[in-house]
Amino acid sequence: MKQNTKDWIQYGSAIALIISGIAIALLSVIVTMDIGGGALAYIGEAFGGALAIFGIAAYALRSISDFKKEITEELRLSRKSDDHGTDY
């Protein structure tokens, strides 16, 4: 599976959770003029799950980016030391 497909599934799932939480809240208010405990629990779980999905994605992207920068810097320093014949 391509990374692009995985990203779409991940973000789509998070957005679906947010939309479902909002829909449950609106339906609950329209039908009962109150948001009951069960609906409130679902809304909290849905929003928490969506935030976790977005947070994990952001953390993973940042970690990979930092790793790439470190490797690039190490390779640059290694090539520089090889060009000058000195060993650091």
Biopython code that builds the backbone (N, CA, C, O; Angstrom):
import numpy as np
from Bio.PDB.StructureBuilder import StructureBuilder

atoms = [
    (1, "MET", "N", (0.848, -1.173, 0.000)),
    (1, "MET", "CA", (0.000, 0.000, 0.000)),
    (1, "MET", "C", (0.896, 1.239, 0.000)),
    (1, "MET", "O", (1.869, 1.306, 0.750)),
    (2, "LYS", "N", (0.571, 2.189, -0.821)),
    (2, "LYS", "CA", (1.368, 3.406, -0.932)),
    (2, "LYS", "C", (1.170, 4.289, 0.304)),
    (2, "LYS", "O", (0.132, 4.233, 0.963)),
    (3, "GLN", "N", (2.183, 5.103, 0.603)),
    (3, "GLN", "CA", (2.105, 6.004, 1.753)),
    (3, "GLN", "C", (0.974, 7.010, 1.583)),
    (3, "GLN", "O", (0.316, 7.373, 2.558)),
    (4, "ASN", "N", (0.744, 7.463, 0.355)),
    (4, "ASN", "CA", (-0.322, 8.413, 0.098)),
    (4, "ASN", "C", (-1.683, 7.814, 0.463)),
    (4, "ASN", "O", (-2.537, 8.498, 1.026)),
    (5, "THR", "N", (-1.877, 6.547, 0.141)),
    (5, "THR", "CA", (-3.128, 5.864, 0.465)),
    (5, "THR", "C", (-3.294, 5.742, 1.977)),
    (5, "THR", "O", (-4.390, 5.937, 2.503)),
    (6, "LYS", "N", (-2.220, 5.424, 2.666)),
    (6, "LYS", "CA", (-2.261, 5.316, 4.122)),
    (6, "LYS", "C", (-2.607, 6.669, 4.751)),
    (6, "LYS", "O", (-3.392, 6.736, 5.697)),
    (7, "ASP", "N", (-2.025, 7.730, 4.226)),
    (7, "ASP", "CA", (-2.325, 9.069, 4.750)),
    (7, "ASP", "C", (-3.789, 9.420, 4.559)),
    (7, "ASP", "O", (-4.423, 9.962, 5.465)),
    (8, "TRP", "N", (-4.333, 9.113, 3.381)),
    (8, "TRP", "CA", (-5.745, 9.412, 3.119)),
    (8, "TRP", "C", (-6.657, 8.627, 4.057)),
    (8, "TRP", "O", (-7.647, 9.162, 4.556)),
    (9, "ILE", "N", (-6.326, 7.369, 4.295)),
    (9, "ILE", "CA", (-7.127, 6.556, 5.219)),
    (9, "ILE", "C", (-7.043, 7.121, 6.632)),
    (9, "ILE", "O", (-8.049, 7.220, 7.334)),
    (10, "GLN", "N", (-5.846, 7.487, 7.035)),
    (10, "GLN", "CA", (-5.641, 8.026, 8.380)),
    (10, "GLN", "C", (-6.407, 9.333, 8.576)),
    (10, "GLN", "O", (-7.161, 9.473, 9.538)),
    (11, "TYR", "N", (-6.218, 10.279, 7.675)),
    (11, "TYR", "CA", (-6.906, 11.564, 7.809)),
    (11, "TYR", "C", (-8.409, 11.428, 7.604)),
    (11, "TYR", "O", (-9.191, 12.115, 8.261)),
    (12, "GLY", "N", (-8.813, 10.550, 6.703)),
    (12, "GLY", "CA", (-10.242, 10.318, 6.492)),
    (12, "GLY", "C", (-10.916, 9.756, 7.738)),
    (12, "GLY", "O", (-12.033, 10.147, 8.075)),
    (13, "SER", "N", (-10.239, 8.846, 8.418)),
    (13, "SER", "CA", (-10.779, 8.279, 9.650)),
    (13, "SER", "C", (-10.912, 9.346, 10.728)),
    (13, "SER", "O", (-11.925, 9.401, 11.425)),
    (14, "ALA", "N", (-9.906, 10.185, 10.868)),
    (14, "ALA", "CA", (-9.958, 11.244, 11.878)),
    (14, "ALA", "C", (-11.081, 12.233, 11.571)),
    (14, "ALA", "O", (-11.807, 12.648, 12.474)),
    (15, "ILE", "N", (-11.223, 12.606, 10.316)),
    (15, "ILE", "CA", (-12.286, 13.545, 9.933)),
    (15, "ILE", "C", (-13.657, 12.907, 10.123)),
    (15, "ILE", "O", (-14.598, 13.578, 10.547)),
    (16, "ALA", "N", (-13.780, 11.622, 9.814)),
    (16, "ALA", "CA", (-15.054, 10.923, 10.022)),
    (16, "ALA", "C", (-15.420, 10.896, 11.503)),
    (16, "ALA", "O", (-16.591, 11.056, 11.847)),
    (17, "LEU", "N", (-14.445, 10.697, 12.381)),
    (17, "LEU", "CA", (-14.711, 10.723, 13.815)),
    (17, "LEU", "C", (-15.193, 12.102, 14.273)),
    (17, "LEU", "O", (-16.128, 12.200, 15.069)),
    (18, "ILE", "N", (-14.566, 13.153, 13.779)),
    (18, "ILE", "CA", (-14.974, 14.512, 14.152)),
    (18, "ILE", "C", (-16.391, 14.793, 13.658)),
    (18, "ILE", "O", (-17.223, 15.319, 14.397)),
    (19, "ILE", "N", (-16.653, 14.439, 12.409)),
    (19, "ILE", "CA", (-17.988, 14.681, 11.847)),
    (19, "ILE", "C", (-19.045, 13.884, 12.595)),
    (19, "ILE", "O", (-20.134, 14.394, 12.858)),
    (20, "SER", "N", (-18.734, 12.628, 12.945)),
    (20, "SER", "CA", (-19.722, 11.824, 13.670)),
    (20, "SER", "C", (-19.992, 12.392, 15.059)),
    (20, "SER", "O", (-21.129, 12.355, 15.528)),
    (21, "GLY", "N", (-18.959, 12.917, 15.724)),
    (21, "GLY", "CA", (-19.171, 13.541, 17.031)),
    (21, "GLY", "C", (-20.056, 14.767, 16.942)),
    (21, "GLY", "O", (-20.934, 14.967, 17.782)),
    (22, "ILE", "N", (-19.833, 15.585, 15.932)),
    (22, "ILE", "CA", (-20.666, 16.776, 15.735)),
    (22, "ILE", "C", (-22.097, 16.370, 15.392)),
    (22, "ILE", "O", (-23.050, 16.969, 15.890)),
    (23, "ALA", "N", (-22.250, 15.354, 14.544)),
    (23, "ALA", "CA", (-23.587, 14.897, 14.152)),
    (23, "ALA", "C", (-24.362, 14.355, 15.356)),
    (23, "ALA", "O", (-25.548, 14.647, 15.514)),
    (24, "ILE", "N", (-23.700, 13.575, 16.197)),
    (24, "ILE", "CA", (-24.362, 13.042, 17.390)),
    (24, "ILE", "C", (-24.789, 14.180, 18.311)),
    (24, "ILE", "O", (-25.883, 14.146, 18.874)),
    (25, "ALA", "N", (-23.935, 15.182, 18.467)),
    (25, "ALA", "CA", (-24.281, 16.320, 19.327)),
    (25, "ALA", "C", (-25.490, 17.064, 18.766)),
    (25, "ALA", "O", (-26.416, 17.387, 19.510)),
    (26, "LEU", "N", (-25.492, 17.334, 17.476)),
    (26, "LEU", "CA", (-26.616, 18.052, 16.874)),
    (26, "LEU", "C", (-27.912, 17.246, 16.948)),
    (26, "LEU", "O", (-28.963, 17.791, 17.286)),
    (27, "LEU", "N", (-27.842, 15.965, 16.637)),
    (27, "LEU", "CA", (-29.037, 15.123, 16.712)),
    (27, "LEU", "C", (-29.568, 15.039, 18.136)),
    (27, "LEU", "O", (-30.778, 15.077, 18.362)),
    (28, "SER", "N", (-28.671, 14.928, 19.076)),
    (28, "SER", "CA", (-29.098, 14.845, 20.471)),
    (28, "SER", "C", (-29.800, 16.123, 20.911)),
    (28, "SER", "O", (-30.817, 16.067, 21.602)),
    (29, "VAL", "N", (-29.268, 17.264, 20.517)),
    (29, "VAL", "CA", (-29.888, 18.538, 20.877)),
    (29, "VAL", "C", (-31.224, 18.703, 20.162)),
    (29, "VAL", "O", (-32.188, 19.180, 20.760)),
    (30, "ILE", "N", (-31.293, 18.318, 18.897)),
    (30, "ILE", "CA", (-32.539, 18.462, 18.135)),
    (30, "ILE", "C", (-33.634, 17.557, 18.706)),
    (30, "ILE", "O", (-34.778, 17.989, 18.849)),
    (31, "VAL", "N", (-33.296, 16.310, 19.032)),
    (31, "VAL", "CA", (-34.304, 15.350, 19.481)),
    (31, "VAL", "C", (-34.701, 15.578, 20.939)),
    (31, "VAL", "O", (-35.890, 15.587, 21.255)),
    (32, "THR", "N", (-33.743, 15.760, 21.817)),
    (32, "THR", "CA", (-34.053, 15.812, 23.248)),
    (32, "THR", "C", (-33.822, 17.174, 23.891)),
    (32, "THR", "O", (-34.146, 17.362, 25.064)),
    (33, "MET", "N", (-33.272, 18.117, 23.153)),
    (33, "MET", "CA", (-32.906, 19.435, 23.680)),
    (33, "MET", "C", (-31.894, 19.340, 24.826)),
    (33, "MET", "O", (-31.816, 20.221, 25.682)),
    (34, "ASP", "N", (-31.130, 18.259, 24.819)),
    (34, "ASP", "CA", (-30.122, 18.027, 25.841)),
    (34, "ASP", "C", (-29.101, 17.041, 25.268)),
    (34, "ASP", "O", (-29.422, 16.242, 24.389)),
    (35, "ILE", "N", (-27.885, 17.108, 25.770)),
    (35, "ILE", "CA", (-26.881, 16.123, 25.377)),
    (35, "ILE", "C", (-26.689, 15.196, 26.568)),
    (35, "ILE", "O", (-26.140, 15.589, 27.597)),
    (36, "GLY", "N", (-27.150, 13.962, 26.412)),
    (36, "GLY", "CA", (-27.096, 12.987, 27.496)),
    (36, "GLY", "C", (-25.698, 12.445, 27.720)),
    (36, "GLY", "O", (-24.768, 12.732, 26.967)),
    (37, "GLY", "N", (-25.577, 11.655, 28.774)),
    (37, "GLY", "CA", (-24.282, 11.097, 29.143)),
    (37, "GLY", "C", (-23.689, 10.192, 28.083)),
    (37, "GLY", "O", (-22.490, 10.250, 27.814)),
    (38, "GLY", "N", (-24.521, 9.355, 27.477)),
    (38, "GLY", "CA", (-24.028, 8.442, 26.445)),
    (38, "GLY", "C", (-23.520, 9.171, 25.218)),
    (38, "GLY", "O", (-22.461, 8.852, 24.678)),
    (39, "ALA", "N", (-24.288, 10.150, 24.790)),
    (39, "ALA", "CA", (-23.865, 10.939, 23.619)),
    (39, "ALA", "C", (-22.604, 11.728, 23.937)),
    (39, "ALA", "O", (-21.705, 11.835, 23.103)),
    (40, "LEU", "N", (-22.541, 12.273, 25.131)),
    (40, "LEU", "CA", (-21.372, 13.046, 25.533)),
    (40, "LEU", "C", (-20.130, 12.161, 25.616)),
    (40, "LEU", "O", (-19.033, 12.578, 25.241)),
    (41, "ALA", "N", (-20.312, 10.945, 26.106)),
    (41, "ALA", "CA", (-19.186, 10.007, 26.168)),
    (41, "ALA", "C", (-18.691, 9.672, 24.759)),
    (41, "ALA", "O", (-17.483, 9.627, 24.523)),
    (42, "TYR", "N", (-19.625, 9.433, 23.814)),
    (42, "TYR", "CA", (-19.219, 9.132, 22.442)),
    (42, "TYR", "C", (-18.487, 10.323, 21.815)),
    (42, "TYR", "O", (-17.473, 10.154, 21.137)),
    (43, "ILE", "N", (-19.007, 11.510, 22.047)),
    (43, "ILE", "CA", (-18.374, 12.708, 21.481)),
    (43, "ILE", "C", (-16.944, 12.834, 21.999)),
    (43, "ILE", "O", (-16.019, 13.103, 21.232)),
    (44, "GLY", "N", (-16.773, 12.641, 23.287)),
    (44, "GLY", "CA", (-15.426, 12.714, 23.867)),
    (44, "GLY", "C", (-14.487, 11.667, 23.304)),
    (44, "GLY", "O", (-13.332, 11.962, 22.994)),
    (45, "GLU", "N", (-14.980, 10.444, 23.170)),
    (45, "GLU", "CA", (-14.157, 9.371, 22.609)),
    (45, "GLU", "C", (-13.821, 9.635, 21.140)),
    (45, "GLU", "O", (-12.691, 9.407, 20.710)),
    (46, "ALA", "N", (-14.792, 10.111, 20.382)),
    (46, "ALA", "CA", (-14.557, 10.385, 18.956)),
    (46, "ALA", "C", (-13.532, 11.499, 18.776)),
    (46, "ALA", "O", (-12.614, 11.381, 17.966)),
    (47, "PHE", "N", (-13.693, 12.583, 19.536)),
    (47, "PHE", "CA", (-12.739, 13.692, 19.417)),
    (47, "PHE", "C", (-11.354, 13.281, 19.926)),
    (47, "PHE", "O", (-10.338, 13.667, 19.348)),
    (48, "GLY", "N", (-11.319, 12.504, 21.002)),
    (48, "GLY", "CA", (-10.037, 12.021, 21.508)),
    (48, "GLY", "C", (-9.328, 11.121, 20.511)),
    (48, "GLY", "O", (-8.114, 11.220, 20.327)),
    (49, "GLY", "N", (-10.088, 10.245, 19.868)),
    (49, "GLY", "CA", (-9.499, 9.379, 18.850)),
    (49, "GLY", "C", (-8.972, 10.165, 17.664)),
    (49, "GLY", "O", (-7.888, 9.885, 17.151)),
    (50, "ALA", "N", (-9.751, 11.155, 17.229)),
    (50, "ALA", "CA", (-9.313, 11.985, 16.094)),
    (50, "ALA", "C", (-8.052, 12.764, 16.441)),
    (50, "ALA", "O", (-7.132, 12.854, 15.628)),
    (51, "LEU", "N", (-8.007, 13.325, 17.641)),
    (51, "LEU", "CA", (-6.821, 14.068, 18.057)),
    (51, "LEU", "C", (-5.606, 13.151, 18.165)),
    (51, "LEU", "O", (-4.492, 13.552, 17.830)),
    (52, "ALA", "N", (-5.819, 11.930, 18.628)),
    (52, "ALA", "CA", (-4.710, 10.974, 18.709)),
    (52, "ALA", "C", (-4.197, 10.628, 17.323)),
    (52, "ALA", "O", (-2.987, 10.544, 17.114)),
    (53, "ILE", "N", (-5.101, 10.426, 16.372)),
    (53, "ILE", "CA", (-4.686, 10.108, 15.008)),
    (53, "ILE", "C", (-3.867, 11.255, 14.422)),
    (53, "ILE", "O", (-2.807, 11.025, 13.840)),
    (54, "PHE", "N", (-4.350, 12.482, 14.571)),
    (54, "PHE", "CA", (-3.608, 13.635, 14.050)),
    (54, "PHE", "C", (-2.285, 13.818, 14.784)),
    (54, "PHE", "O", (-1.276, 14.150, 14.161)),
    (55, "GLY", "N", (-2.274, 13.609, 16.092)),
    (55, "GLY", "CA", (-1.055, 13.780, 16.878)),
    (55, "GLY", "C", (0.009, 12.769, 16.533)),
    (55, "GLY", "O", (1.185, 13.114, 16.426)),
    (56, "ILE", "N", (-0.388, 11.524, 16.358)),
    (56, "ILE", "CA", (0.568, 10.481, 15.996)),
    (56, "ILE", "C", (1.143, 10.752, 14.615)),
    (56, "ILE", "O", (2.338, 10.559, 14.388)),
    (57, "ALA", "N", (0.300, 11.197, 13.696)),
    (57, "ALA", "CA", (0.783, 11.509, 12.344)),
    (57, "ALA", "C", (1.790, 12.660, 12.382)),
    (57, "ALA", "O", (2.831, 12.594, 11.728)),
    (58, "ALA", "N", (1.488, 13.699, 13.136)),
    (58, "ALA", "CA", (2.397, 14.844, 13.224)),
    (58, "ALA", "C", (3.719, 14.437, 13.871)),
    (58, "ALA", "O", (4.785, 14.853, 13.418)),
    (59, "TYR", "N", (3.654, 13.631, 14.920)),
    (59, "TYR", "CA", (4.871, 13.174, 15.589)),
    (59, "TYR", "C", (5.729, 12.324, 14.653)),
    (59, "TYR", "O", (6.945, 12.502, 14.590)),
    (60, "ALA", "N", (5.104, 11.410, 13.933)),
    (60, "ALA", "CA", (5.850, 10.539, 13.023)),
    (60, "ALA", "C", (6.520, 11.346, 11.917)),
    (60, "ALA", "O", (7.685, 11.110, 11.596)),
    (61, "LEU", "N", (5.801, 12.286, 11.338)),
    (61, "LEU", "CA", (6.388, 13.108, 10.278)),
    (61, "LEU", "C", (7.554, 13.941, 10.792)),
    (61, "LEU", "O", (8.569, 14.076, 10.109)),
    (62, "ARG", "N", (7.415, 14.502, 11.993)),
    (62, "ARG", "CA", (8.493, 15.306, 12.568)),
    (62, "ARG", "C", (9.707, 14.435, 12.873)),
    (62, "ARG", "O", (10.842, 14.846, 12.627)),
    (63, "SER", "N", (9.479, 13.240, 13.404)),
    (63, "SER", "CA", (10.589, 12.347, 13.729)),
    (63, "SER", "C", (11.344, 11.925, 12.481)),
    (63, "SER", "O", (12.575, 11.898, 12.480)),
    (64, "ILE", "N", (10.631, 11.600, 11.435)),
    (64, "ILE", "CA", (11.275, 11.201, 10.183)),
    (64, "ILE", "C", (12.051, 12.363, 9.590)),
    (64, "ILE", "O", (13.161, 12.183, 9.089)),
    (65, "SER", "N", (11.475, 13.548, 9.644)),
    (65, "SER", "CA", (12.147, 14.731, 9.116)),
    (65, "SER", "C", (13.435, 15.012, 9.890)),
    (65, "SER", "O", (14.471, 15.299, 9.291)),
    (66, "ASP", "N", (13.372, 14.930, 11.217)),
    (66, "ASP", "CA", (14.571, 15.144, 12.033)),
    (66, "ASP", "C", (15.637, 14.102, 11.727)),
    (66, "ASP", "O", (16.821, 14.428, 11.643)),
    (67, "PHE", "N", (15.221, 12.850, 11.561)),
    (67, "PHE", "CA", (16.154, 11.773, 11.249)),
    (67, "PHE", "C", (16.844, 12.028, 9.914)),
    (67, "PHE", "O", (18.054, 11.837, 9.792)),
    (68, "LYS", "N", (16.081, 12.457, 8.915)),
    (68, "LYS", "CA", (16.661, 12.751, 7.600)),
    (68, "LYS", "C", (17.679, 13.877, 7.697)),
    (68, "LYS", "O", (18.734, 13.816, 7.066)),
    (69, "LYS", "N", (17.370, 14.908, 8.486)),
    (69, "LYS", "CA", (18.306, 16.026, 8.653)),
    (69, "LYS", "C", (19.598, 15.564, 9.307)),
    (69, "LYS", "O", (20.685, 15.964, 8.889)),
    (70, "GLU", "N", (19.487, 14.722, 10.336)),
    (70, "GLU", "CA", (20.674, 14.219, 11.018)),
    (70, "GLU", "C", (21.540, 13.383, 10.077)),
    (70, "GLU", "O", (22.760, 13.543, 10.051)),
    (71, "ILE", "N", (20.923, 12.504, 9.316)),
    (71, "ILE", "CA", (21.672, 11.655, 8.385)),
    (71, "ILE", "C", (22.348, 12.510, 7.321)),
    (71, "ILE", "O", (23.512, 12.285, 6.989)),
    (72, "THR", "N", (21.626, 13.485, 6.788)),
    (72, "THR", "CA", (22.193, 14.364, 5.773)),
    (72, "THR", "C", (23.396, 15.123, 6.321)),
    (72, "THR", "O", (24.411, 15.259, 5.637)),
    (73, "GLU", "N", (23.287, 15.615, 7.541)),
    (73, "GLU", "CA", (24.392, 16.355, 8.160)),
    (73, "GLU", "C", (25.588, 15.436, 8.398)),
    (73, "GLU", "O", (26.728, 15.832, 8.156)),
    (74, "GLU", "N", (25.341, 14.228, 8.864)),
    (74, "GLU", "CA", (26.432, 13.270, 9.085)),
    (74, "GLU", "C", (27.128, 12.915, 7.778)),
    (74, "GLU", "O", (28.355, 12.831, 7.728)),
    (75, "LEU", "N", (26.352, 12.707, 6.724)),
    (75, "LEU", "CA", (26.958, 12.401, 5.418)),
    (75, "LEU", "C", (27.763, 13.586, 4.900)),
    (75, "LEU", "O", (28.839, 13.404, 4.331)),
    (76, "ARG", "N", (27.252, 14.790, 5.092)),
    (76, "ARG", "CA", (27.974, 15.983, 4.655)),
    (76, "ARG", "C", (29.303, 16.114, 5.404)),
    (76, "ARG", "O", (30.336, 16.402, 4.799)),
    (77, "LEU", "N", (29.272, 15.902, 6.716)),
    (77, "LEU", "CA", (30.497, 15.980, 7.498)),
    (77, "LEU", "C", (31.475, 14.871, 7.123)),
    (77, "LEU", "O", (32.685, 15.093, 7.096)),
    (78, "SER", "N", (30.961, 13.692, 6.837)),
    (78, "SER", "CA", (31.809, 12.573, 6.449)),
    (78, "SER", "C", (32.496, 12.847, 5.115)),
    (78, "SER", "O", (33.688, 12.579, 4.961)),
    (79, "ARG", "N", (31.760, 13.370, 4.169)),
    (79, "ARG", "CA", (32.352, 13.700, 2.867)),
    (79, "ARG", "C", (33.365, 14.821, 3.001)),
    (79, "ARG", "O", (34.404, 14.809, 2.340)),
    (80, "LYS", "N", (33.065, 15.786, 3.853)),
    (80, "LYS", "CA", (33.974, 16.913, 4.055)),
    (80, "LYS", "C", (35.287, 16.431, 4.670)),
    (80, "LYS", "O", (36.358, 16.878, 4.259)),
    (81, "SER", "N", (35.221, 15.533, 5.640)),
    (81, "SER", "CA", (36.445, 15.028, 6.268)),
    (81, "SER", "C", (37.227, 14.153, 5.300)),
    (81, "SER", "O", (38.457, 14.146, 5.338)),
    (82, "ASP", "N", (36.539, 13.413, 4.431)),
    (82, "ASP", "CA", (37.222, 12.587, 3.437)),
    (82, "ASP", "C", (37.904, 13.445, 2.379)),
    (82, "ASP", "O", (38.979, 13.082, 1.900)),
    (83, "ASP", "N", (37.314, 14.562, 2.008)),
    (83, "ASP", "CA", (37.885, 15.447, 1.005)),
    (83, "ASP", "C", (39.171, 16.101, 1.514)),
    (83, "ASP", "O", (40.096, 16.328, 0.734)),
    (84, "HIS", "N", (39.240, 16.405, 2.811)),
    (84, "HIS", "CA", (40.395, 17.093, 3.356)),
    (84, "HIS", "C", (41.434, 16.133, 3.910)),
    (84, "HIS", "O", (42.516, 16.558, 4.315)),
    (85, "GLY", "N", (41.124, 14.863, 3.931)),
    (85, "GLY", "CA", (42.100, 13.889, 4.414)),
    (85, "GLY", "C", (42.270, 13.892, 5.914)),
    (85, "GLY", "O", (43.211, 13.288, 6.429)),
    (86, "THR", "N", (41.399, 14.544, 6.613)),
    (86, "THR", "CA", (41.486, 14.553, 8.078)),
    (86, "THR", "C", (40.348, 13.721, 8.647)),
    (86, "THR", "O", (39.296, 13.549, 8.033)),
    (87, "ASP", "N", (40.597, 13.228, 9.809)),
    (87, "ASP", "CA", (39.581, 12.402, 10.468)),
    (87, "ASP", "C", (39.176, 13.096, 11.765)),
    (87, "ASP", "O", (40.028, 13.402, 12.598)),
    (88, "TYR", "N", (37.931, 13.334, 11.931)),
    (88, "TYR", "CA", (37.447, 14.037, 13.132)),
    (88, "TYR", "C", (37.175, 13.084, 14.221)),
    (88, "TYR", "O", (36.761, 13.490, 15.307)),
]
sb = StructureBuilder()
sb.init_structure("model")
sb.init_model(0)
sb.init_chain("A")
sb.init_seg("    ")
for serial, (resi, resn, name, xyz) in enumerate(atoms, 1):
    if name == "N":
        sb.init_residue(resn, " ", resi, " ")
    sb.init_atom(name, np.array(xyz, "f"), 0.0, 1.0, " ", f" {name:<3s}", serial, name[0])
structure = sb.get_structure()
